[in-house]
Amino acid sequence: MHNQNPFLYDVLVLGAGGAGLMCASEAGRRGRRVLVLEHQERVGKKIAISGGGRCNFTNLGASPSNYLSEQPEFCKSALARYRPSDFIALVEKHGIAYHEKKLGQQFCTQSAREIIQMLLEECAAAHAEIRLNCQIHQVSRTDRFVVETSQGRFESQSLVIATGGLSFPKLGATGLGYQIAQRFGLKLTERRPGLVPLTLGADLARWENLSGVSLPVRVRFGKHAFEENILFTHRGLSGPAILQISSYWQPGAPLQFNLLPDIASSAAFLQELRSKGGDLLHALGSRWPRRFTDAWCALHGPRRPLAQSSATELQSIASQLAAWPLEFSGTEGYPKAEVTLGGVDTTELSSKTMEARRVQGLYFIGEVVDVTGWLGGYNFQWAWASGHAAGQFA
């Protein structure tokens, strides 16, 4: 039978985002007395704005290869035990209409708020309580975990940290989870903005009048490549291709852009165009937005008609089309980053339970952990899977 002391719980969950609510409902379903503490005035703010307000809640193709971590194997266990099909079954149980956009991405047909409401209903069914506007002042441990808050002192056997990362501070992101990890002696990996627009330095003046222009490319950094759209901004480049590669990009190294991703050989494309007496500006203009075509050809196009260009000149243009190098000065930082790369070092955690190896009863889930997914529903799937894993044991 539960202890009815209103400030003593079996499980305290800090953070009412996707991972925290999933964990709370799972733990509550096991008969645990659960309380979720959220410092914001409402739950799931990041869920609400995701996917343009439609919430890209999972990806059918989610596998460990879609995640970045210093220990790439760590996410395997949780992802294997709670799959995209499991979350989709939950969505269907609640009668939420959804659809696939592309590349396995699953979106709500109506609104992201349906996912938030679903998680709240799951928590209510599991008798997991939620307190909003609850500021965390201090976390300590005696024989139990003690959390001092703006709404009083709470104690519990288990403490689950689901406080997220540093991305989108305007939505209330803080470094609380990292501070708690350090308070209990857990190591952290280096943290930096992920899935974030990149800024152009000295080159900005050349391209900033292209703001709003978008085109499909294949962008490469080292062995990593993504084929998606790029979008020129007032500060540099964004768009899905840039967000994806930004998590792998290292400052000081250029990215390479294949500007004709649907063509097997840019050299063969130029040769054929030349043999037909074609004009490069016209040929590229039929594939690219006009403003980009003019700007790029002014910089890299032939100085004379293709028919009069030498083999060396053609090869130079072909290499620029296939692997156009662009250097970036940095990123737009946490205010524009969708996720935080790095976090609680996974060597400190059990991959099965998400419990800290050296602190019994302390769990870390979701974005606060050094597991970061690609763009396209992968980070939500990690939230559900890690929250589900901890909820089975907390």
Contacts in CASP RR format, 6 or more apart in sequence:
PFRMAT RR
TARGET T0000
AUTHOR 0000-0000-0000
METHOD contacts of the structure
MODEL  1
MHNQNPFLYDVLVLGAGGAGLMCASEAGRRGRRVLVLEHQERVGKKIAIS
GGGRCNFTNLGASPSNYLSEQPEFCKSALARYRPSDFIALVEKHGIAYHE
KKLGQQFCTQSAREIIQMLLEECAAAHAEIRLNCQIHQVSRTDRFVVETS
QGRFESQSLVIATGGLSFPKLGATGLGYQIAQRFGLKLTERRPGLVPLTL
GADLARWENLSGVSLPVRVRFGKHAFEENILFTHRGLSGPAILQISSYWQ
PGAPLQFNLLPDIASSAAFLQELRSKGGDLLHALGSRWPRRFTDAWCALH
GPRRPLAQSSATELQSIASQLAAWPLEFSGTEGYPKAEVTLGGVDTTELS
SKTMEARRVQGLYFIGEVVDVTGWLGGYNFQWAWASGHAAGQFA
2 10 0 8 1.000
2 33 0 8 1.000
3 33 0 8 1.000
7 152 0 8 1.000
7 153 0 8 1.000
7 154 0 8 1.000
7 155 0 8 1.000
8 144 0 8 1.000
8 154 0 8 1.000
8 155 0 8 1.000
8 156 0 8 1.000
9 33 0 8 1.000
9 34 0 8 1.000
9 35 0 8 1.000
9 154 0 8 1.000
9 155 0 8 1.000
9 156 0 8 1.000
9 157 0 8 1.000
10 27 0 8 1.000
10 31 0 8 1.000
10 32 0 8 1.000
10 33 0 8 1.000
10 34 0 8 1.000
10 156 0 8 1.000
10 157 0 8 1.000
10 158 0 8 1.000
11 24 0 8 1.000
11 27 0 8 1.000
11 28 0 8 1.000
11 32 0 8 1.000
11 33 0 8 1.000
11 34 0 8 1.000
11 35 0 8 1.000
11 156 0 8 1.000
11 157 0 8 1.000
11 158 0 8 1.000
11 159 0 8 1.000
11 160 0 8 1.000
11 391 0 8 1.000
11 394 0 8 1.000
12 34 0 8 1.000
12 35 0 8 1.000
12 36 0 8 1.000
12 37 0 8 1.000
12 145 0 8 1.000
12 147 0 8 1.000
12 154 0 8 1.000
12 156 0 8 1.000
12 158 0 8 1.000
12 159 0 8 1.000
12 160 0 8 1.000
13 20 0 8 1.000
13 23 0 8 1.000
13 24 0 8 1.000
13 27 0 8 1.000
13 34 0 8 1.000
13 35 0 8 1.000
13 36 0 8 1.000
13 37 0 8 1.000
13 128 0 8 1.000
13 160 0 8 1.000
13 162 0 8 1.000
13 394 0 8 1.000
14 36 0 8 1.000
14 37 0 8 1.000
14 136 0 8 1.000
14 139 0 8 1.000
14 147 0 8 1.000
14 159 0 8 1.000
14 160 0 8 1.000
14 161 0 8 1.000
14 162 0 8 1.000
14 163 0 8 1.000
14 176 0 8 1.000
14 177 0 8 1.000
14 180 0 8 1.000
15 36 0 8 1.000
15 37 0 8 1.000
15 38 0 8 1.000
15 39 0 8 1.000
15 162 0 8 1.000
15 163 0 8 1.000
15 164 0 8 1.000
16 36 0 8 1.000
16 37 0 8 1.000
16 38 0 8 1.000
16 40 0 8 1.000
16 43 0 8 1.000
16 44 0 8 1.000
16 130 0 8 1.000
16 132 0 8 1.000
16 162 0 8 1.000
17 38 0 8 1.000
17 43 0 8 1.000
17 44 0 8 1.000
17 45 0 8 1.000
17 46 0 8 1.000
17 47 0 8 1.000
17 162 0 8 1.000
17 164 0 8 1.000
17 383 0 8 1.000
18 44 0 8 1.000
18 47 0 8 1.000
18 119 0 8 1.000
18 162 0 8 1.000
18 366 0 8 1.000
18 380 0 8 1.000
18 383 0 8 1.000
18 384 0 8 1.000
18 387 0 8 1.000
19 162 0 8 1.000
19 164 0 8 1.000
19 365 0 8 1.000
19 366 0 8 1.000
19 367 0 8 1.000
19 382 0 8 1.000
19 383 0 8 1.000
19 384 0 8 1.000
19 386 0 8 1.000
19 387 0 8 1.000
20 36 0 8 1.000
20 160 0 8 1.000
20 162 0 8 1.000
20 365 0 8 1.000
20 366 0 8 1.000
20 383 0 8 1.000
20 387 0 8 1.000
21 36 0 8 1.000
21 43 0 8 1.000
21 44 0 8 1.000
21 119 0 8 1.000
21 120 0 8 1.000
21 122 0 8 1.000
21 123 0 8 1.000
22 119 0 8 1.000
22 122 0 8 1.000
22 383 0 8 1.000
22 384 0 8 1.000
22 387 0 8 1.000
22 388 0 8 1.000
22 391 0 8 1.000
23 160 0 8 1.000
23 162 0 8 1.000
23 363 0 8 1.000
23 365 0 8 1.000
23 387 0 8 1.000
23 388 0 8 1.000
23 390 0 8 1.000
23 391 0 8 1.000
23 394 0 8 1.000
24 34 0 8 1.000
24 36 0 8 1.000
24 123 0 8 1.000
24 126 0 8 1.000
24 128 0 8 1.000
24 130 0 8 1.000
24 391 0 8 1.000
25 119 0 8 1.000
25 122 0 8 1.000
25 123 0 8 1.000
25 125 0 8 1.000
25 126 0 8 1.000
25 128 0 8 1.000
26 126 0 8 1.000
26 387 0 8 1.000
26 388 0 8 1.000
26 390 0 8 1.000
26 391 0 8 1.000
26 392 0 8 1.000
27 34 0 8 1.000
27 126 0 8 1.000
27 128 0 8 1.000
27 158 0 8 1.000
27 160 0 8 1.000
27 390 0 8 1.000
27 391 0 8 1.000
27 394 0 8 1.000
28 34 0 8 1.000
28 126 0 8 1.000
28 127 0 8 1.000
28 128 0 8 1.000
29 125 0 8 1.000
29 126 0 8 1.000
30 391 0 8 1.000
30 392 0 8 1.000
31 126 0 8 1.000
31 127 0 8 1.000
32 158 0 8 1.000
32 394 0 8 1.000
33 127 0 8 1.000
34 123 0 8 1.000
34 126 0 8 1.000
34 127 0 8 1.000
34 128 0 8 1.000
34 129 0 8 1.000
35 128 0 8 1.000
35 129 0 8 1.000
35 130 0 8 1.000
35 131 0 8 1.000
35 154 0 8 1.000
35 156 0 8 1.000
36 43 0 8 1.000
36 123 0 8 1.000
36 128 0 8 1.000
36 129 0 8 1.000
36 130 0 8 1.000
36 131 0 8 1.000
37 131 0 8 1.000
37 134 0 8 1.000
37 136 0 8 1.000
37 147 0 8 1.000
37 149 0 8 1.000
37 154 0 8 1.000
38 130 0 8 1.000
38 131 0 8 1.000
38 132 0 8 1.000
38 133 0 8 1.000
38 134 0 8 1.000
39 133 0 8 1.000
39 134 0 8 1.000
39 135 0 8 1.000
39 136 0 8 1.000
39 172 0 8 1.000
39 174 0 8 1.000
40 132 0 8 1.000
40 133 0 8 1.000
40 171 0 8 1.000
40 172 0 8 1.000
41 132 0 8 1.000
41 133 0 8 1.000
42 132 0 8 1.000
43 116 0 8 1.000
43 119 0 8 1.000
43 120 0 8 1.000
43 130 0 8 1.000
43 132 0 8 1.000
44 116 0 8 1.000
45 171 0 8 1.000
45 172 0 8 1.000
46 168 0 8 1.000
46 171 0 8 1.000
47 55 0 8 1.000
47 112 0 8 1.000
47 115 0 8 1.000
47 116 0 8 1.000
47 380 0 8 1.000
48 55 0 8 1.000
48 112 0 8 1.000
48 113 0 8 1.000
48 116 0 8 1.000
49 112 0 8 1.000
49 171 0 8 1.000
50 56 0 8 1.000
50 112 0 8 1.000
50 380 0 8 1.000
51 107 0 8 1.000
51 112 0 8 1.000
52 112 0 8 1.000
53 108 0 8 1.000
53 111 0 8 1.000
53 112 0 8 1.000
54 107 0 8 1.000
54 108 0 8 1.000
54 109 0 8 1.000
54 110 0 8 1.000
54 111 0 8 1.000
54 112 0 8 1.000
55 107 0 8 1.000
55 108 0 8 1.000
55 111 0 8 1.000
55 112 0 8 1.000
55 114 0 8 1.000
55 115 0 8 1.000
55 380 0 8 1.000
56 101 0 8 1.000
56 105 0 8 1.000
56 106 0 8 1.000
56 107 0 8 1.000
56 376 0 8 1.000
56 377 0 8 1.000
56 380 0 8 1.000
57 87 0 8 1.000
57 91 0 8 1.000
57 98 0 8 1.000
57 106 0 8 1.000
57 107 0 8 1.000
57 108 0 8 1.000
57 115 0 8 1.000
57 377 0 8 1.000
57 380 0 8 1.000
58 84 0 8 1.000
58 87 0 8 1.000
58 88 0 8 1.000
58 106 0 8 1.000
58 377 0 8 1.000
58 380 0 8 1.000
58 381 0 8 1.000
58 384 0 8 1.000
59 66 0 8 1.000
59 84 0 8 1.000
59 103 0 8 1.000
59 104 0 8 1.000
59 105 0 8 1.000
59 106 0 8 1.000
59 376 0 8 1.000
59 377 0 8 1.000
59 378 0 8 1.000
59 381 0 8 1.000
60 84 0 8 1.000
60 100 0 8 1.000
60 104 0 8 1.000
60 106 0 8 1.000
61 84 0 8 1.000
61 104 0 8 1.000
62 79 0 8 1.000
62 83 0 8 1.000
62 84 0 8 1.000
62 377 0 8 1.000
62 378 0 8 1.000
62 381 0 8 1.000
63 79 0 8 1.000
64 72 0 8 1.000
64 73 0 8 1.000
64 75 0 8 1.000
64 76 0 8 1.000
64 79 0 8 1.000
66 373 0 8 1.000
66 374 0 8 1.000
66 378 0 8 1.000
67 75 0 8 1.000
67 371 0 8 1.000
67 372 0 8 1.000
67 373 0 8 1.000
67 374 0 8 1.000
67 378 0 8 1.000
67 382 0 8 1.000
68 247 0 8 1.000
68 248 0 8 1.000
68 341 0 8 1.000
68 371 0 8 1.000
68 372 0 8 1.000
68 373 0 8 1.000
69 75 0 8 1.000
69 342 0 8 1.000
69 346 0 8 1.000
69 370 0 8 1.000
69 371 0 8 1.000
69 372 0 8 1.000
70 189 0 8 1.000
70 342 0 8 1.000
70 345 0 8 1.000
70 346 0 8 1.000
70 370 0 8 1.000
71 346 0 8 1.000
71 347 0 8 1.000
71 370 0 8 1.000
73 351 0 8 1.000
74 346 0 8 1.000
74 349 0 8 1.000
74 351 0 8 1.000
74 370 0 8 1.000
74 371 0 8 1.000
75 351 0 8 1.000
75 371 0 8 1.000
75 382 0 8 1.000
75 385 0 8 1.000
76 351 0 8 1.000
77 351 0 8 1.000
77 352 0 8 1.000
77 389 0 8 1.000
78 351 0 8 1.000
78 352 0 8 1.000
78 354 0 8 1.000
78 382 0 8 1.000
78 385 0 8 1.000
78 386 0 8 1.000
78 387 0 8 1.000
78 388 0 8 1.000
78 389 0 8 1.000
79 381 0 8 1.000
79 382 0 8 1.000
79 385 0 8 1.000
81 385 0 8 1.000
81 388 0 8 1.000
81 389 0 8 1.000
82 384 0 8 1.000
82 385 0 8 1.000
82 388 0 8 1.000
82 389 0 8 1.000
83 385 0 8 1.000
84 106 0 8 1.000
84 381 0 8 1.000
86 384 0 8 1.000
86 388 0 8 1.000
87 381 0 8 1.000
87 384 0 8 1.000
88 98 0 8 1.000
88 106 0 8 1.000
90 118 0 8 1.000
90 122 0 8 1.000
91 98 0 8 1.000
91 115 0 8 1.000
91 118 0 8 1.000
94 114 0 8 1.000
94 117 0 8 1.000
94 118 0 8 1.000
94 121 0 8 1.000
96 108 0 8 1.000
96 110 0 8 1.000
96 114 0 8 1.000
96 115 0 8 1.000
96 118 0 8 1.000
97 108 0 8 1.000
97 109 0 8 1.000
97 110 0 8 1.000
98 106 0 8 1.000
98 107 0 8 1.000
98 108 0 8 1.000
98 109 0 8 1.000
99 106 0 8 1.000
99 107 0 8 1.000
99 109 0 8 1.000
100 106 0 8 1.000
100 107 0 8 1.000
101 107 0 8 1.000
103 376 0 8 1.000
105 376 0 8 1.000
105 377 0 8 1.000
106 377 0 8 1.000
108 114 0 8 1.000
108 115 0 8 1.000
120 130 0 8 1.000
123 130 0 8 1.000
131 151 0 8 1.000
133 150 0 8 1.000
133 151 0 8 1.000
134 149 0 8 1.000
134 150 0 8 1.000
134 151 0 8 1.000
135 149 0 8 1.000
135 150 0 8 1.000
136 147 0 8 1.000
136 148 0 8 1.000
136 149 0 8 1.000
136 176 0 8 1.000
137 148 0 8 1.000
137 149 0 8 1.000
137 150 0 8 1.000
138 146 0 8 1.000
138 147 0 8 1.000
138 148 0 8 1.000
139 145 0 8 1.000
139 146 0 8 1.000
139 147 0 8 1.000
139 148 0 8 1.000
139 159 0 8 1.000
139 180 0 8 1.000
139 183 0 8 1.000
140 146 0 8 1.000
140 148 0 8 1.000
140 183 0 8 1.000
141 184 0 8 1.000
141 359 0 8 1.000
144 155 0 8 1.000
144 156 0 8 1.000
144 157 0 8 1.000
145 155 0 8 1.000
145 156 0 8 1.000
145 157 0 8 1.000
145 158 0 8 1.000
145 159 0 8 1.000
145 361 0 8 1.000
145 362 0 8 1.000
146 153 0 8 1.000
146 154 0 8 1.000
146 155 0 8 1.000
147 153 0 8 1.000
147 154 0 8 1.000
147 155 0 8 1.000
147 156 0 8 1.000
147 159 0 8 1.000
157 361 0 8 1.000
158 361 0 8 1.000
158 362 0 8 1.000
158 363 0 8 1.000
158 394 0 8 1.000
159 361 0 8 1.000
159 362 0 8 1.000
159 363 0 8 1.000
160 363 0 8 1.000
160 364 0 8 1.000
160 365 0 8 1.000
160 387 0 8 1.000
160 390 0 8 1.000
160 391 0 8 1.000
160 394 0 8 1.000
161 177 0 8 1.000
161 180 0 8 1.000
161 181 0 8 1.000
161 344 0 8 1.000
161 362 0 8 1.000
161 363 0 8 1.000
161 364 0 8 1.000
161 365 0 8 1.000
161 368 0 8 1.000
162 365 0 8 1.000
162 366 0 8 1.000
162 368 0 8 1.000
162 387 0 8 1.000
163 174 0 8 1.000
163 175 0 8 1.000
163 176 0 8 1.000
163 177 0 8 1.000
163 180 0 8 1.000
163 368 0 8 1.000
164 173 0 8 1.000
164 177 0 8 1.000
164 340 0 8 1.000
164 366 0 8 1.000
164 367 0 8 1.000
164 368 0 8 1.000
165 173 0 8 1.000
165 175 0 8 1.000
165 177 0 8 1.000
165 178 0 8 1.000
165 191 0 8 1.000
165 339 0 8 1.000
165 340 0 8 1.000
165 343 0 8 1.000
165 367 0 8 1.000
165 368 0 8 1.000
166 173 0 8 1.000
166 174 0 8 1.000
166 175 0 8 1.000
166 191 0 8 1.000
166 193 0 8 1.000
166 334 0 8 1.000
166 337 0 8 1.000
166 340 0 8 1.000
167 173 0 8 1.000
167 193 0 8 1.000
167 194 0 8 1.000
167 334 0 8 1.000
167 337 0 8 1.000
167 338 0 8 1.000
167 339 0 8 1.000
167 340 0 8 1.000
167 367 0 8 1.000
168 334 0 8 1.000
168 335 0 8 1.000
168 337 0 8 1.000
168 338 0 8 1.000
169 334 0 8 1.000
169 335 0 8 1.000
170 335 0 8 1.000
173 334 0 8 1.000
177 344 0 8 1.000
177 364 0 8 1.000
177 368 0 8 1.000
178 188 0 8 1.000
178 191 0 8 1.000
178 343 0 8 1.000
178 344 0 8 1.000
178 368 0 8 1.000
181 188 0 8 1.000
181 343 0 8 1.000
181 344 0 8 1.000
181 348 0 8 1.000
181 364 0 8 1.000
181 368 0 8 1.000
182 188 0 8 1.000
184 356 0 8 1.000
184 358 0 8 1.000
184 359 0 8 1.000
184 362 0 8 1.000
185 358 0 8 1.000
185 359 0 8 1.000
186 344 0 8 1.000
186 345 0 8 1.000
186 348 0 8 1.000
186 356 0 8 1.000
186 358 0 8 1.000
186 359 0 8 1.000
186 364 0 8 1.000
187 344 0 8 1.000
187 345 0 8 1.000
187 347 0 8 1.000
187 348 0 8 1.000
188 342 0 8 1.000
188 343 0 8 1.000
188 344 0 8 1.000
188 345 0 8 1.000
188 370 0 8 1.000
189 342 0 8 1.000
189 343 0 8 1.000
189 344 0 8 1.000
189 345 0 8 1.000
189 370 0 8 1.000
190 342 0 8 1.000
191 340 0 8 1.000
191 341 0 8 1.000
191 342 0 8 1.000
191 343 0 8 1.000
192 331 0 8 1.000
192 340 0 8 1.000
192 341 0 8 1.000
192 342 0 8 1.000
193 246 0 8 1.000
193 331 0 8 1.000
193 332 0 8 1.000
193 333 0 8 1.000
193 334 0 8 1.000
193 336 0 8 1.000
193 337 0 8 1.000
193 340 0 8 1.000
193 341 0 8 1.000
194 243 0 8 1.000
194 246 0 8 1.000
194 247 0 8 1.000
194 331 0 8 1.000
194 337 0 8 1.000
194 338 0 8 1.000
194 339 0 8 1.000
194 340 0 8 1.000
194 341 0 8 1.000
194 372 0 8 1.000
195 243 0 8 1.000
195 244 0 8 1.000
195 246 0 8 1.000
195 247 0 8 1.000
195 337 0 8 1.000
195 338 0 8 1.000
195 339 0 8 1.000
195 374 0 8 1.000
195 375 0 8 1.000
196 243 0 8 1.000
196 246 0 8 1.000
196 331 0 8 1.000
196 332 0 8 1.000
196 333 0 8 1.000
196 336 0 8 1.000
196 337 0 8 1.000
196 338 0 8 1.000
197 233 0 8 1.000
197 235 0 8 1.000
197 236 0 8 1.000
197 237 0 8 1.000
197 238 0 8 1.000
197 239 0 8 1.000
197 242 0 8 1.000
197 243 0 8 1.000
197 246 0 8 1.000
197 331 0 8 1.000
197 332 0 8 1.000
197 336 0 8 1.000
198 236 0 8 1.000
198 237 0 8 1.000
198 238 0 8 1.000
198 242 0 8 1.000
198 246 0 8 1.000
198 249 0 8 1.000
198 255 0 8 1.000
198 328 0 8 1.000
198 330 0 8 1.000
198 331 0 8 1.000
198 332 0 8 1.000
199 235 0 8 1.000
199 236 0 8 1.000
199 328 0 8 1.000
199 329 0 8 1.000
199 330 0 8 1.000
199 331 0 8 1.000
199 332 0 8 1.000
200 207 0 8 1.000
200 208 0 8 1.000
200 235 0 8 1.000
200 236 0 8 1.000
200 237 0 8 1.000
200 326 0 8 1.000
200 327 0 8 1.000
200 328 0 8 1.000
200 329 0 8 1.000
201 327 0 8 1.000
201 328 0 8 1.000
201 329 0 8 1.000
201 330 0 8 1.000
202 329 0 8 1.000
203 326 0 8 1.000
203 327 0 8 1.000
204 235 0 8 1.000
204 236 0 8 1.000
206 295 0 8 1.000
206 299 0 8 1.000
207 232 0 8 1.000
207 236 0 8 1.000
207 295 0 8 1.000
208 232 0 8 1.000
208 234 0 8 1.000
208 235 0 8 1.000
208 236 0 8 1.000
209 291 0 8 1.000
209 295 0 8 1.000
210 232 0 8 1.000
210 291 0 8 1.000
210 292 0 8 1.000
210 295 0 8 1.000
211 232 0 8 1.000
211 233 0 8 1.000
211 234 0 8 1.000
212 231 0 8 1.000
212 232 0 8 1.000
212 233 0 8 1.000
213 231 0 8 1.000
213 232 0 8 1.000
213 289 0 8 1.000
213 291 0 8 1.000
213 292 0 8 1.000
214 229 0 8 1.000
214 230 0 8 1.000
214 231 0 8 1.000
214 232 0 8 1.000
214 239 0 8 1.000
214 289 0 8 1.000
215 229 0 8 1.000
215 230 0 8 1.000
215 259 0 8 1.000
215 288 0 8 1.000
215 289 0 8 1.000
215 292 0 8 1.000
216 227 0 8 1.000
216 228 0 8 1.000
216 229 0 8 1.000
216 261 0 8 1.000
216 262 0 8 1.000
217 227 0 8 1.000
217 228 0 8 1.000
217 229 0 8 1.000
217 230 0 8 1.000
217 241 0 8 1.000
217 257 0 8 1.000
217 258 0 8 1.000
217 259 0 8 1.000
217 261 0 8 1.000
218 225 0 8 1.000
218 226 0 8 1.000
218 227 0 8 1.000
218 241 0 8 1.000
218 257 0 8 1.000
218 258 0 8 1.000
218 261 0 8 1.000
219 225 0 8 1.000
219 226 0 8 1.000
219 227 0 8 1.000
219 228 0 8 1.000
219 230 0 8 1.000
219 241 0 8 1.000
219 242 0 8 1.000
219 244 0 8 1.000
219 245 0 8 1.000
219 255 0 8 1.000
219 256 0 8 1.000
219 257 0 8 1.000
219 258 0 8 1.000
220 245 0 8 1.000
220 255 0 8 1.000
220 256 0 8 1.000
220 257 0 8 1.000
220 258 0 8 1.000
220 323 0 8 1.000
221 245 0 8 1.000
221 248 0 8 1.000
221 249 0 8 1.000
221 250 0 8 1.000
221 253 0 8 1.000
221 255 0 8 1.000
221 256 0 8 1.000
222 248 0 8 1.000
224 245 0 8 1.000
224 248 0 8 1.000
225 245 0 8 1.000
226 240 0 8 1.000
226 241 0 8 1.000
226 244 0 8 1.000
226 245 0 8 1.000
227 241 0 8 1.000
227 261 0 8 1.000
228 239 0 8 1.000
228 240 0 8 1.000
228 241 0 8 1.000
228 244 0 8 1.000
229 239 0 8 1.000
229 240 0 8 1.000
229 241 0 8 1.000
230 237 0 8 1.000
230 238 0 8 1.000
230 239 0 8 1.000
230 241 0 8 1.000
230 242 0 8 1.000
230 257 0 8 1.000
231 237 0 8 1.000
231 238 0 8 1.000
231 239 0 8 1.000
231 242 0 8 1.000
232 292 0 8 1.000
235 332 0 8 1.000
236 328 0 8 1.000
237 326 0 8 1.000
237 328 0 8 1.000
240 375 0 8 1.000
243 338 0 8 1.000
243 375 0 8 1.000
244 374 0 8 1.000
244 375 0 8 1.000
245 255 0 8 1.000
246 331 0 8 1.000
247 339 0 8 1.000
247 341 0 8 1.000
247 372 0 8 1.000
247 373 0 8 1.000
247 374 0 8 1.000
249 255 0 8 1.000
249 328 0 8 1.000
251 328 0 8 1.000
251 330 0 8 1.000
252 327 0 8 1.000
252 328 0 8 1.000
254 325 0 8 1.000
254 326 0 8 1.000
254 327 0 8 1.000
254 328 0 8 1.000
255 325 0 8 1.000
255 326 0 8 1.000
255 328 0 8 1.000
256 323 0 8 1.000
256 324 0 8 1.000
256 325 0 8 1.000
257 323 0 8 1.000
257 324 0 8 1.000
257 325 0 8 1.000
257 326 0 8 1.000
258 266 0 8 1.000
258 321 0 8 1.000
258 322 0 8 1.000
258 323 0 8 1.000
258 324 0 8 1.000
259 288 0 8 1.000
259 296 0 8 1.000
259 321 0 8 1.000
259 322 0 8 1.000
259 324 0 8 1.000
260 266 0 8 1.000
260 269 0 8 1.000
260 287 0 8 1.000
260 321 0 8 1.000
260 322 0 8 1.000
263 269 0 8 1.000
265 318 0 8 1.000
265 322 0 8 1.000
266 317 0 8 1.000
266 318 0 8 1.000
266 319 0 8 1.000
266 321 0 8 1.000
266 322 0 8 1.000
267 314 0 8 1.000
267 315 0 8 1.000
267 318 0 8 1.000
267 322 0 8 1.000
269 318 0 8 1.000
269 321 0 8 1.000
270 280 0 8 1.000
270 306 0 8 1.000
270 314 0 8 1.000
270 317 0 8 1.000
270 318 0 8 1.000
270 321 0 8 1.000
271 314 0 8 1.000
273 280 0 8 1.000
273 283 0 8 1.000
273 306 0 8 1.000
274 306 0 8 1.000
274 307 0 8 1.000
274 309 0 8 1.000
274 314 0 8 1.000
277 305 0 8 1.000
277 306 0 8 1.000
277 307 0 8 1.000
278 306 0 8 1.000
278 307 0 8 1.000
279 305 0 8 1.000
279 306 0 8 1.000
280 297 0 8 1.000
280 301 0 8 1.000
280 302 0 8 1.000
280 306 0 8 1.000
280 317 0 8 1.000
281 293 0 8 1.000
281 294 0 8 1.000
281 297 0 8 1.000
281 301 0 8 1.000
284 293 0 8 1.000
284 296 0 8 1.000
284 297 0 8 1.000
285 293 0 8 1.000
288 296 0 8 1.000
300 317 0 8 1.000
300 320 0 8 1.000
300 324 0 8 1.000
301 317 0 8 1.000
301 320 0 8 1.000
302 309 0 8 1.000
302 313 0 8 1.000
302 314 0 8 1.000
302 317 0 8 1.000
303 313 0 8 1.000
306 314 0 8 1.000
309 317 0 8 1.000
331 337 0 8 1.000
334 340 0 8 1.000
338 375 0 8 1.000
338 379 0 8 1.000
339 367 0 8 1.000
339 372 0 8 1.000
339 373 0 8 1.000
339 379 0 8 1.000
340 367 0 8 1.000
340 372 0 8 1.000
341 372 0 8 1.000
342 370 0 8 1.000
342 372 0 8 1.000
343 368 0 8 1.000
343 369 0 8 1.000
343 370 0 8 1.000
344 364 0 8 1.000
344 368 0 8 1.000
344 369 0 8 1.000
344 370 0 8 1.000
345 370 0 8 1.000
346 369 0 8 1.000
346 370 0 8 1.000
346 371 0 8 1.000
348 356 0 8 1.000
348 357 0 8 1.000
348 358 0 8 1.000
349 355 0 8 1.000
349 356 0 8 1.000
349 357 0 8 1.000
349 364 0 8 1.000
349 369 0 8 1.000
350 357 0 8 1.000
352 389 0 8 1.000
353 363 0 8 1.000
353 389 0 8 1.000
353 390 0 8 1.000
353 392 0 8 1.000
353 393 0 8 1.000
354 363 0 8 1.000
354 364 0 8 1.000
354 365 0 8 1.000
354 369 0 8 1.000
354 386 0 8 1.000
354 387 0 8 1.000
354 389 0 8 1.000
354 390 0 8 1.000
354 393 0 8 1.000
355 361 0 8 1.000
355 362 0 8 1.000
355 363 0 8 1.000
355 390 0 8 1.000
355 393 0 8 1.000
355 394 0 8 1.000
356 362 0 8 1.000
356 363 0 8 1.000
356 364 0 8 1.000
361 394 0 8 1.000
363 390 0 8 1.000
363 393 0 8 1.000
363 394 0 8 1.000
365 383 0 8 1.000
365 386 0 8 1.000
365 387 0 8 1.000
365 389 0 8 1.000
365 390 0 8 1.000
366 382 0 8 1.000
366 383 0 8 1.000
366 386 0 8 1.000
366 387 0 8 1.000
367 379 0 8 1.000
367 382 0 8 1.000
367 383 0 8 1.000
369 386 0 8 1.000
371 382 0 8 1.000
371 386 0 8 1.000
372 379 0 8 1.000
373 379 0 8 1.000
373 382 0 8 1.000
END
